[in-house]
Amino acid sequence: MLVTKPISELTNYNKVLSAVDEGNEVVLTKNGTAKYIVVDAEIWQYSKSMLRFLADMRAVDEEMRNGGRTYTDAEVRERLGLKSKEA
């Protein structure tokens, strides 16, 4: 849930930070326009990780569409040193 506050409220930053908890972001505005977003650090790290993952998946998808090499389940398991499904 987004909470919107003017940036001038940063003079009382404890009040602003109290609105930031898991699932809530605070949008700080300047002259009525969104300028900054304050978010819980754990949520930020998770979001960055997900963006990297999605970018990687998009690159893999693009590579496969362009005729890139694919691997069977057995090849992947062997390469990772995992037991085959049949075992």
Phi and psi restraints in degrees (range 20) as a CNS / XPLOR table:
assign (resid 1 and name C) (resid 2 and name N)
       (resid 2 and name CA) (resid 2 and name C) 1.0 -88.0 20.0 2
assign (resid 2 and name N) (resid 2 and name CA)
       (resid 2 and name C) (resid 3 and name N) 1.0 133.2 20.0 2
assign (resid 2 and name C) (resid 3 and name N)
       (resid 3 and name CA) (resid 3 and name C) 1.0 -113.3 20.0 2
assign (resid 3 and name N) (resid 3 and name CA)
       (resid 3 and name C) (resid 4 and name N) 1.0 126.4 20.0 2
assign (resid 3 and name C) (resid 4 and name N)
       (resid 4 and name CA) (resid 4 and name C) 1.0 -105.9 20.0 2
assign (resid 4 and name N) (resid 4 and name CA)
       (resid 4 and name C) (resid 5 and name N) 1.0 131.6 20.0 2
assign (resid 4 and name C) (resid 5 and name N)
       (resid 5 and name CA) (resid 5 and name C) 1.0 -142.1 20.0 2
assign (resid 5 and name N) (resid 5 and name CA)
       (resid 5 and name C) (resid 6 and name N) 1.0 146.6 20.0 2
assign (resid 5 and name C) (resid 6 and name N)
       (resid 6 and name CA) (resid 6 and name C) 1.0 -68.9 20.0 2
assign (resid 6 and name N) (resid 6 and name CA)
       (resid 6 and name C) (resid 7 and name N) 1.0 147.3 20.0 2
assign (resid 6 and name C) (resid 7 and name N)
       (resid 7 and name CA) (resid 7 and name C) 1.0 -61.0 20.0 2
assign (resid 7 and name N) (resid 7 and name CA)
       (resid 7 and name C) (resid 8 and name N) 1.0 -23.5 20.0 2
assign (resid 7 and name C) (resid 8 and name N)
       (resid 8 and name CA) (resid 8 and name C) 1.0 -62.1 20.0 2
assign (resid 8 and name N) (resid 8 and name CA)
       (resid 8 and name C) (resid 9 and name N) 1.0 -20.2 20.0 2
assign (resid 8 and name C) (resid 9 and name N)
       (resid 9 and name CA) (resid 9 and name C) 1.0 -72.9 20.0 2
assign (resid 9 and name N) (resid 9 and name CA)
       (resid 9 and name C) (resid 10 and name N) 1.0 -6.6 20.0 2
assign (resid 9 and name C) (resid 10 and name N)
       (resid 10 and name CA) (resid 10 and name C) 1.0 -66.4 20.0 2
assign (resid 10 and name N) (resid 10 and name CA)
       (resid 10 and name C) (resid 11 and name N) 1.0 -14.9 20.0 2
assign (resid 10 and name C) (resid 11 and name N)
       (resid 11 and name CA) (resid 11 and name C) 1.0 -62.2 20.0 2
assign (resid 11 and name N) (resid 11 and name CA)
       (resid 11 and name C) (resid 12 and name N) 1.0 -26.8 20.0 2
assign (resid 11 and name C) (resid 12 and name N)
       (resid 12 and name CA) (resid 12 and name C) 1.0 -114.5 20.0 2
assign (resid 12 and name N) (resid 12 and name CA)
       (resid 12 and name C) (resid 13 and name N) 1.0 66.4 20.0 2
assign (resid 12 and name C) (resid 13 and name N)
       (resid 13 and name CA) (resid 13 and name C) 1.0 -64.0 20.0 2
assign (resid 13 and name N) (resid 13 and name CA)
       (resid 13 and name C) (resid 14 and name N) 1.0 -25.3 20.0 2
assign (resid 13 and name C) (resid 14 and name N)
       (resid 14 and name CA) (resid 14 and name C) 1.0 -62.4 20.0 2
assign (resid 14 and name N) (resid 14 and name CA)
       (resid 14 and name C) (resid 15 and name N) 1.0 -37.5 20.0 2
assign (resid 14 and name C) (resid 15 and name N)
       (resid 15 and name CA) (resid 15 and name C) 1.0 -65.8 20.0 2
assign (resid 15 and name N) (resid 15 and name CA)
       (resid 15 and name C) (resid 16 and name N) 1.0 -42.2 20.0 2
assign (resid 15 and name C) (resid 16 and name N)
       (resid 16 and name CA) (resid 16 and name C) 1.0 -65.8 20.0 2
assign (resid 16 and name N) (resid 16 and name CA)
       (resid 16 and name C) (resid 17 and name N) 1.0 -46.6 20.0 2
assign (resid 16 and name C) (resid 17 and name N)
       (resid 17 and name CA) (resid 17 and name C) 1.0 -67.1 20.0 2
assign (resid 17 and name N) (resid 17 and name CA)
       (resid 17 and name C) (resid 18 and name N) 1.0 -27.4 20.0 2
assign (resid 17 and name C) (resid 18 and name N)
       (resid 18 and name CA) (resid 18 and name C) 1.0 -67.0 20.0 2
assign (resid 18 and name N) (resid 18 and name CA)
       (resid 18 and name C) (resid 19 and name N) 1.0 -23.0 20.0 2
assign (resid 18 and name C) (resid 19 and name N)
       (resid 19 and name CA) (resid 19 and name C) 1.0 -79.7 20.0 2
assign (resid 19 and name N) (resid 19 and name CA)
       (resid 19 and name C) (resid 20 and name N) 1.0 -14.8 20.0 2
assign (resid 19 and name C) (resid 20 and name N)
       (resid 20 and name CA) (resid 20 and name C) 1.0 -90.7 20.0 2
assign (resid 20 and name N) (resid 20 and name CA)
       (resid 20 and name C) (resid 21 and name N) 1.0 110.4 20.0 2
assign (resid 20 and name C) (resid 21 and name N)
       (resid 21 and name CA) (resid 21 and name C) 1.0 -145.2 20.0 2
assign (resid 21 and name N) (resid 21 and name CA)
       (resid 21 and name C) (resid 22 and name N) 1.0 177.9 20.0 2
assign (resid 21 and name C) (resid 22 and name N)
       (resid 22 and name CA) (resid 22 and name C) 1.0 -55.9 20.0 2
assign (resid 22 and name N) (resid 22 and name CA)
       (resid 22 and name C) (resid 23 and name N) 1.0 123.4 20.0 2
assign (resid 22 and name C) (resid 23 and name N)
       (resid 23 and name CA) (resid 23 and name C) 1.0 93.9 20.0 2
assign (resid 23 and name N) (resid 23 and name CA)
       (resid 23 and name C) (resid 24 and name N) 1.0 -10.8 20.0 2
assign (resid 23 and name C) (resid 24 and name N)
       (resid 24 and name CA) (resid 24 and name C) 1.0 -116.9 20.0 2
assign (resid 24 and name N) (resid 24 and name CA)
       (resid 24 and name C) (resid 25 and name N) 1.0 135.8 20.0 2
assign (resid 24 and name C) (resid 25 and name N)
       (resid 25 and name CA) (resid 25 and name C) 1.0 -118.5 20.0 2
assign (resid 25 and name N) (resid 25 and name CA)
       (resid 25 and name C) (resid 26 and name N) 1.0 148.6 20.0 2
assign (resid 25 and name C) (resid 26 and name N)
       (resid 26 and name CA) (resid 26 and name C) 1.0 -110.7 20.0 2
assign (resid 26 and name N) (resid 26 and name CA)
       (resid 26 and name C) (resid 27 and name N) 1.0 123.3 20.0 2
assign (resid 26 and name C) (resid 27 and name N)
       (resid 27 and name CA) (resid 27 and name C) 1.0 -94.6 20.0 2
assign (resid 27 and name N) (resid 27 and name CA)
       (resid 27 and name C) (resid 28 and name N) 1.0 120.3 20.0 2
assign (resid 27 and name C) (resid 28 and name N)
       (resid 28 and name CA) (resid 28 and name C) 1.0 -95.6 20.0 2
assign (resid 28 and name N) (resid 28 and name CA)
       (resid 28 and name C) (resid 29 and name N) 1.0 129.6 20.0 2
assign (resid 28 and name C) (resid 29 and name N)
       (resid 29 and name CA) (resid 29 and name C) 1.0 -108.3 20.0 2
assign (resid 29 and name N) (resid 29 and name CA)
       (resid 29 and name C) (resid 30 and name N) 1.0 151.5 20.0 2
assign (resid 29 and name C) (resid 30 and name N)
       (resid 30 and name CA) (resid 30 and name C) 1.0 -129.1 20.0 2
assign (resid 30 and name N) (resid 30 and name CA)
       (resid 30 and name C) (resid 31 and name N) 1.0 121.2 20.0 2
assign (resid 30 and name C) (resid 31 and name N)
       (resid 31 and name CA) (resid 31 and name C) 1.0 55.3 20.0 2
assign (resid 31 and name N) (resid 31 and name CA)
       (resid 31 and name C) (resid 32 and name N) 1.0 37.4 20.0 2
assign (resid 31 and name C) (resid 32 and name N)
       (resid 32 and name CA) (resid 32 and name C) 1.0 80.6 20.0 2
assign (resid 32 and name N) (resid 32 and name CA)
       (resid 32 and name C) (resid 33 and name N) 1.0 2.6 20.0 2
assign (resid 32 and name C) (resid 33 and name N)
       (resid 33 and name CA) (resid 33 and name C) 1.0 -114.8 20.0 2
assign (resid 33 and name N) (resid 33 and name CA)
       (resid 33 and name C) (resid 34 and name N) 1.0 137.2 20.0 2
assign (resid 33 and name C) (resid 34 and name N)
       (resid 34 and name CA) (resid 34 and name C) 1.0 -58.0 20.0 2
assign (resid 34 and name N) (resid 34 and name CA)
       (resid 34 and name C) (resid 35 and name N) 1.0 128.6 20.0 2
assign (resid 34 and name C) (resid 35 and name N)
       (resid 35 and name CA) (resid 35 and name C) 1.0 -121.4 20.0 2
assign (resid 35 and name N) (resid 35 and name CA)
       (resid 35 and name C) (resid 36 and name N) 1.0 -42.6 20.0 2
assign (resid 35 and name C) (resid 36 and name N)
       (resid 36 and name CA) (resid 36 and name C) 1.0 -138.5 20.0 2
assign (resid 36 and name N) (resid 36 and name CA)
       (resid 36 and name C) (resid 37 and name N) 1.0 155.9 20.0 2
assign (resid 36 and name C) (resid 37 and name N)
       (resid 37 and name CA) (resid 37 and name C) 1.0 -127.5 20.0 2
assign (resid 37 and name N) (resid 37 and name CA)
       (resid 37 and name C) (resid 38 and name N) 1.0 129.1 20.0 2
assign (resid 37 and name C) (resid 38 and name N)
       (resid 38 and name CA) (resid 38 and name C) 1.0 -104.2 20.0 2
assign (resid 38 and name N) (resid 38 and name CA)
       (resid 38 and name C) (resid 39 and name N) 1.0 126.4 20.0 2
assign (resid 38 and name C) (resid 39 and name N)
       (resid 39 and name CA) (resid 39 and name C) 1.0 -139.1 20.0 2
assign (resid 39 and name N) (resid 39 and name CA)
       (resid 39 and name C) (resid 40 and name N) 1.0 152.5 20.0 2
assign (resid 39 and name C) (resid 40 and name N)
       (resid 40 and name CA) (resid 40 and name C) 1.0 -56.0 20.0 2
assign (resid 40 and name N) (resid 40 and name CA)
       (resid 40 and name C) (resid 41 and name N) 1.0 135.6 20.0 2
assign (resid 40 and name C) (resid 41 and name N)
       (resid 41 and name CA) (resid 41 and name C) 1.0 -59.2 20.0 2
assign (resid 41 and name N) (resid 41 and name CA)
       (resid 41 and name C) (resid 42 and name N) 1.0 -39.5 20.0 2
assign (resid 41 and name C) (resid 42 and name N)
       (resid 42 and name CA) (resid 42 and name C) 1.0 -63.9 20.0 2
assign (resid 42 and name N) (resid 42 and name CA)
       (resid 42 and name C) (resid 43 and name N) 1.0 -41.7 20.0 2
assign (resid 42 and name C) (resid 43 and name N)
       (resid 43 and name CA) (resid 43 and name C) 1.0 -64.4 20.0 2
assign (resid 43 and name N) (resid 43 and name CA)
       (resid 43 and name C) (resid 44 and name N) 1.0 -41.0 20.0 2
assign (resid 43 and name C) (resid 44 and name N)
       (resid 44 and name CA) (resid 44 and name C) 1.0 -61.0 20.0 2
assign (resid 44 and name N) (resid 44 and name CA)
       (resid 44 and name C) (resid 45 and name N) 1.0 -47.2 20.0 2
assign (resid 44 and name C) (resid 45 and name N)
       (resid 45 and name CA) (resid 45 and name C) 1.0 -62.4 20.0 2
assign (resid 45 and name N) (resid 45 and name CA)
       (resid 45 and name C) (resid 46 and name N) 1.0 -42.4 20.0 2
assign (resid 45 and name C) (resid 46 and name N)
       (resid 46 and name CA) (resid 46 and name C) 1.0 -61.7 20.0 2
assign (resid 46 and name N) (resid 46 and name CA)
       (resid 46 and name C) (resid 47 and name N) 1.0 -44.4 20.0 2
assign (resid 46 and name C) (resid 47 and name N)
       (resid 47 and name CA) (resid 47 and name C) 1.0 -62.5 20.0 2
assign (resid 47 and name N) (resid 47 and name CA)
       (resid 47 and name C) (resid 48 and name N) 1.0 -42.4 20.0 2
assign (resid 47 and name C) (resid 48 and name N)
       (resid 48 and name CA) (resid 48 and name C) 1.0 -63.5 20.0 2
assign (resid 48 and name N) (resid 48 and name CA)
       (resid 48 and name C) (resid 49 and name N) 1.0 -41.8 20.0 2
assign (resid 48 and name C) (resid 49 and name N)
       (resid 49 and name CA) (resid 49 and name C) 1.0 -61.7 20.0 2
assign (resid 49 and name N) (resid 49 and name CA)
       (resid 49 and name C) (resid 50 and name N) 1.0 -43.2 20.0 2
assign (resid 49 and name C) (resid 50 and name N)
       (resid 50 and name CA) (resid 50 and name C) 1.0 -65.4 20.0 2
assign (resid 50 and name N) (resid 50 and name CA)
       (resid 50 and name C) (resid 51 and name N) 1.0 -38.8 20.0 2
assign (resid 50 and name C) (resid 51 and name N)
       (resid 51 and name CA) (resid 51 and name C) 1.0 -64.2 20.0 2
assign (resid 51 and name N) (resid 51 and name CA)
       (resid 51 and name C) (resid 52 and name N) 1.0 -41.4 20.0 2
assign (resid 51 and name C) (resid 52 and name N)
       (resid 52 and name CA) (resid 52 and name C) 1.0 -63.4 20.0 2
assign (resid 52 and name N) (resid 52 and name CA)
       (resid 52 and name C) (resid 53 and name N) 1.0 -44.1 20.0 2
assign (resid 52 and name C) (resid 53 and name N)
       (resid 53 and name CA) (resid 53 and name C) 1.0 -60.2 20.0 2
assign (resid 53 and name N) (resid 53 and name CA)
       (resid 53 and name C) (resid 54 and name N) 1.0 -46.8 20.0 2
assign (resid 53 and name C) (resid 54 and name N)
       (resid 54 and name CA) (resid 54 and name C) 1.0 -64.6 20.0 2
assign (resid 54 and name N) (resid 54 and name CA)
       (resid 54 and name C) (resid 55 and name N) 1.0 -37.5 20.0 2
assign (resid 54 and name C) (resid 55 and name N)
       (resid 55 and name CA) (resid 55 and name C) 1.0 -64.1 20.0 2
assign (resid 55 and name N) (resid 55 and name CA)
       (resid 55 and name C) (resid 56 and name N) 1.0 -41.6 20.0 2
assign (resid 55 and name C) (resid 56 and name N)
       (resid 56 and name CA) (resid 56 and name C) 1.0 -63.3 20.0 2
assign (resid 56 and name N) (resid 56 and name CA)
       (resid 56 and name C) (resid 57 and name N) 1.0 -43.5 20.0 2
assign (resid 56 and name C) (resid 57 and name N)
       (resid 57 and name CA) (resid 57 and name C) 1.0 -64.2 20.0 2
assign (resid 57 and name N) (resid 57 and name CA)
       (resid 57 and name C) (resid 58 and name N) 1.0 -37.4 20.0 2
assign (resid 57 and name C) (resid 58 and name N)
       (resid 58 and name CA) (resid 58 and name C) 1.0 -65.7 20.0 2
assign (resid 58 and name N) (resid 58 and name CA)
       (resid 58 and name C) (resid 59 and name N) 1.0 -41.4 20.0 2
assign (resid 58 and name C) (resid 59 and name N)
       (resid 59 and name CA) (resid 59 and name C) 1.0 -63.3 20.0 2
assign (resid 59 and name N) (resid 59 and name CA)
       (resid 59 and name C) (resid 60 and name N) 1.0 -41.9 20.0 2
assign (resid 59 and name C) (resid 60 and name N)
       (resid 60 and name CA) (resid 60 and name C) 1.0 -63.9 20.0 2
assign (resid 60 and name N) (resid 60 and name CA)
       (resid 60 and name C) (resid 61 and name N) 1.0 -44.2 20.0 2
assign (resid 60 and name C) (resid 61 and name N)
       (resid 61 and name CA) (resid 61 and name C) 1.0 -60.1 20.0 2
assign (resid 61 and name N) (resid 61 and name CA)
       (resid 61 and name C) (resid 62 and name N) 1.0 -44.3 20.0 2
assign (resid 61 and name C) (resid 62 and name N)
       (resid 62 and name CA) (resid 62 and name C) 1.0 -63.1 20.0 2
assign (resid 62 and name N) (resid 62 and name CA)
       (resid 62 and name C) (resid 63 and name N) 1.0 -42.4 20.0 2
assign (resid 62 and name C) (resid 63 and name N)
       (resid 63 and name CA) (resid 63 and name C) 1.0 -61.8 20.0 2
assign (resid 63 and name N) (resid 63 and name CA)
       (resid 63 and name C) (resid 64 and name N) 1.0 -43.7 20.0 2
assign (resid 63 and name C) (resid 64 and name N)
       (resid 64 and name CA) (resid 64 and name C) 1.0 -65.0 20.0 2
assign (resid 64 and name N) (resid 64 and name CA)
       (resid 64 and name C) (resid 65 and name N) 1.0 -38.6 20.0 2
assign (resid 64 and name C) (resid 65 and name N)
       (resid 65 and name CA) (resid 65 and name C) 1.0 -65.9 20.0 2
assign (resid 65 and name N) (resid 65 and name CA)
       (resid 65 and name C) (resid 66 and name N) 1.0 -26.4 20.0 2
assign (resid 65 and name C) (resid 66 and name N)
       (resid 66 and name CA) (resid 66 and name C) 1.0 -95.7 20.0 2
assign (resid 66 and name N) (resid 66 and name CA)
       (resid 66 and name C) (resid 67 and name N) 1.0 20.7 20.0 2
assign (resid 66 and name C) (resid 67 and name N)
       (resid 67 and name CA) (resid 67 and name C) 1.0 85.6 20.0 2
assign (resid 67 and name N) (resid 67 and name CA)
       (resid 67 and name C) (resid 68 and name N) 1.0 18.8 20.0 2
assign (resid 67 and name C) (resid 68 and name N)
       (resid 68 and name CA) (resid 68 and name C) 1.0 -65.2 20.0 2
assign (resid 68 and name N) (resid 68 and name CA)
       (resid 68 and name C) (resid 69 and name N) 1.0 162.8 20.0 2
assign (resid 68 and name C) (resid 69 and name N)
       (resid 69 and name CA) (resid 69 and name C) 1.0 -67.5 20.0 2
assign (resid 69 and name N) (resid 69 and name CA)
       (resid 69 and name C) (resid 70 and name N) 1.0 137.0 20.0 2
assign (resid 69 and name C) (resid 70 and name N)
       (resid 70 and name CA) (resid 70 and name C) 1.0 -115.2 20.0 2
assign (resid 70 and name N) (resid 70 and name CA)
       (resid 70 and name C) (resid 71 and name N) 1.0 160.8 20.0 2
assign (resid 70 and name C) (resid 71 and name N)
       (resid 71 and name CA) (resid 71 and name C) 1.0 -127.7 20.0 2
assign (resid 71 and name N) (resid 71 and name CA)
       (resid 71 and name C) (resid 72 and name N) 1.0 145.0 20.0 2
assign (resid 71 and name C) (resid 72 and name N)
       (resid 72 and name CA) (resid 72 and name C) 1.0 -77.4 20.0 2
assign (resid 72 and name N) (resid 72 and name CA)
       (resid 72 and name C) (resid 73 and name N) 1.0 165.3 20.0 2
assign (resid 72 and name C) (resid 73 and name N)
       (resid 73 and name CA) (resid 73 and name C) 1.0 -57.2 20.0 2
assign (resid 73 and name N) (resid 73 and name CA)
       (resid 73 and name C) (resid 74 and name N) 1.0 -43.4 20.0 2
assign (resid 73 and name C) (resid 74 and name N)
       (resid 74 and name CA) (resid 74 and name C) 1.0 -63.7 20.0 2
assign (resid 74 and name N) (resid 74 and name CA)
       (resid 74 and name C) (resid 75 and name N) 1.0 -40.3 20.0 2
assign (resid 74 and name C) (resid 75 and name N)
       (resid 75 and name CA) (resid 75 and name C) 1.0 -63.8 20.0 2
assign (resid 75 and name N) (resid 75 and name CA)
       (resid 75 and name C) (resid 76 and name N) 1.0 -41.3 20.0 2
assign (resid 75 and name C) (resid 76 and name N)
       (resid 76 and name CA) (resid 76 and name C) 1.0 -65.7 20.0 2
assign (resid 76 and name N) (resid 76 and name CA)
       (resid 76 and name C) (resid 77 and name N) 1.0 -46.7 20.0 2
assign (resid 76 and name C) (resid 77 and name N)
       (resid 77 and name CA) (resid 77 and name C) 1.0 -60.5 20.0 2
assign (resid 77 and name N) (resid 77 and name CA)
       (resid 77 and name C) (resid 78 and name N) 1.0 -42.7 20.0 2
assign (resid 77 and name C) (resid 78 and name N)
       (resid 78 and name CA) (resid 78 and name C) 1.0 -63.6 20.0 2
assign (resid 78 and name N) (resid 78 and name CA)
       (resid 78 and name C) (resid 79 and name N) 1.0 -44.2 20.0 2
assign (resid 78 and name C) (resid 79 and name N)
       (resid 79 and name CA) (resid 79 and name C) 1.0 -63.5 20.0 2
assign (resid 79 and name N) (resid 79 and name CA)
       (resid 79 and name C) (resid 80 and name N) 1.0 -33.6 20.0 2
assign (resid 79 and name C) (resid 80 and name N)
       (resid 80 and name CA) (resid 80 and name C) 1.0 -88.3 20.0 2
assign (resid 80 and name N) (resid 80 and name CA)
       (resid 80 and name C) (resid 81 and name N) 1.0 -3.5 20.0 2
assign (resid 80 and name C) (resid 81 and name N)
       (resid 81 and name CA) (resid 81 and name C) 1.0 73.9 20.0 2
assign (resid 81 and name N) (resid 81 and name CA)
       (resid 81 and name C) (resid 82 and name N) 1.0 29.3 20.0 2
assign (resid 81 and name C) (resid 82 and name N)
       (resid 82 and name CA) (resid 82 and name C) 1.0 -99.3 20.0 2
assign (resid 82 and name N) (resid 82 and name CA)
       (resid 82 and name C) (resid 83 and name N) 1.0 157.1 20.0 2
assign (resid 82 and name C) (resid 83 and name N)
       (resid 83 and name CA) (resid 83 and name C) 1.0 -69.6 20.0 2
assign (resid 83 and name N) (resid 83 and name CA)
       (resid 83 and name C) (resid 84 and name N) 1.0 146.6 20.0 2
assign (resid 83 and name C) (resid 84 and name N)
       (resid 84 and name CA) (resid 84 and name C) 1.0 -71.7 20.0 2
assign (resid 84 and name N) (resid 84 and name CA)
       (resid 84 and name C) (resid 85 and name N) 1.0 159.4 20.0 2
assign (resid 84 and name C) (resid 85 and name N)
       (resid 85 and name CA) (resid 85 and name C) 1.0 -63.9 20.0 2
assign (resid 85 and name N) (resid 85 and name CA)
       (resid 85 and name C) (resid 86 and name N) 1.0 -31.9 20.0 2
assign (resid 85 and name C) (resid 86 and name N)
       (resid 86 and name CA) (resid 86 and name C) 1.0 -68.9 20.0 2
assign (resid 86 and name N) (resid 86 and name CA)
       (resid 86 and name C) (resid 87 and name N) 1.0 -25.5 20.0 2
